[in-house]
């Protein structure tokens, strides 16, 4: 069984964890910038759906992987971040459903509690711990983890593997 972990969001990542360590992968969520849908002069970042779907087709296996998607940020005080996360989630769901894959959501606290040391607080500490644990568990992906600045997607997929989903 192969596992795909998705750290939702336009700065997130997608990871594949397999029984063959050399096949494991970590890639940033494919995105592009474009003019916002508002009248205001500003750019938004969107998921590049054709690139995402091609990536998923490349990751496909005959059994069909189990996909875990981190539940998106949803906070009324952070409207822009929430809208961005929901747009990203929708594009990701359409791609996963197009592939016919099984999926479920996971809260960040759930996989973090199982895989990161206790007592860590705040985004900088969580990202550093994710990076350190990811490099320990997936030493062949150290460069990709450094480039992404965390191993969240890998750890989400690893959590699924360990829990036999």
N, C-alpha and C positions, 0 to 999 in steps of 0.2 A: 504494500500500500504506500502510495506517495501522499505527501501532505503539502498544501500550499498555505502559507500564512500571509495575510495581507494587513499591513499597517496602513489603514485607510487615510487618505488625504493626499493633496497635491505635492507634499514634501515626504510622503510615505514611501513604502517599498513593498516588494513582492518577493517571497522566498519559496523555494522548493526544497523540501527535505525528503530524501529517499533512503533506501537501505544501503545504497552505494555512496559513500561519502564524496567520491569524485564527481557525482552527478548533482550534488547540492548546489543551489544557486541563490544569489541575492542581487536584485536589480531595483533601481529606483522606479517608482511609478512613472510611466511615460506621460509627459505633459507638454503643453505649448501655451504661449501667452497670446492674448488677443484683446481687442478693444472691449471694454465692459459693455454690458447690455443697457447700462444707464446713460443718460445724457452727459454725465460728468466725464471729463477727460481722465480716464484711468484704465489700467490694464487688469485683466483677471487671468488666472492660471486655470486651465482646464485639462482634464485627462484627454490624451490623444487616443481616442477610442480605436481607430484602425491599428495603431501600434500595440495597444493593450491586447486586442483580440489576436493579433499575430503572435504576440508573446505567449498567450495562453495556448494557442494551437501548437506552439513549439514545446510547451511543457506537458502536453497531453500524454496520457498513457492508456493502454487498453483497459485497465481496471477502472479508470476514472479516479482522480485524486479526491481527497477530502479537503475542502477549503474552509479555513477559519478566517473570518473578517473581523477586525477589531471594530467594536461599536463606535460610530463616529461621535466626535465632539458635538454636543448639542447644548448650548447655553444661551439664553435670551440676551445676556449682557454682551456676548460676543457675536453679534449678528453676522458680520462679514465672514468670520471663521466658520460659523455654523452653516451658512449658505454654501461656502466652498466645500466643506466636508460632505454635505448632503448631495451636492452636484457630483462629487467624486464617487460617493457611494452608489449613486444611481447608475453611472457609467460602468462601474465595476460589476454591479449586480447584473446588468444587461449582458455583459461579456461572460460572466460565470454561467448565467442561465442559457446563453447561446451555446455554450460548450456542453450543457446538460449535466454539469457537475453538482454534486451534493455540497451544501454549504451550511454553515451556522455562524452566529455571531459570538464574540467573546468580549467581555469587559477587560480593559487593561489590567485592572486590579487582580483579576483571576490568574492570568499567566504570570504577572509580576510577582505575586505572592509565592507561587510555586518555583520560580526560577531565579529570582533576584534576592539578595540578602535582605533581611528585615531591617527596619529602621531608616531606610532611605527615603528622603523627602525632597520634593522639588524636581522640576524638569531637568536641570543640569546634572544632578546626582543620579536620577533615573537613567538618563541617556548614557552617562559614564559607566554605570553598572551594566547596562544592556550591552554596551560595546565590549567591556571586559569579559563578561560571561560568554558572549557570542564568540569572541576570539578563542576562548578556552574550549568551547564545544565544537567550533567549526574553524580550526586553525587554517585550513586551506582557503578560507574566504576572508582572511584578515584584511586584504587590500579593499575588497568590496565593503566590508564593515566600516573601515576608516573613511572611505569615500562617502558612504551614507551617513556616517556619524553616529549610528546606532545599529543594533542587530534585532530590533523589535520584531520585524516580520519573521526572521529565522526563529526567534524564541517562541513566537505564536505557533509556528508550524511544529517546532519541537515539543511544545506543550501538547498539541494534538496527537503527535506520535506517541508520547509517553502515556497518554490517556486512552490510547487505542480507539480513537474515534473512527 
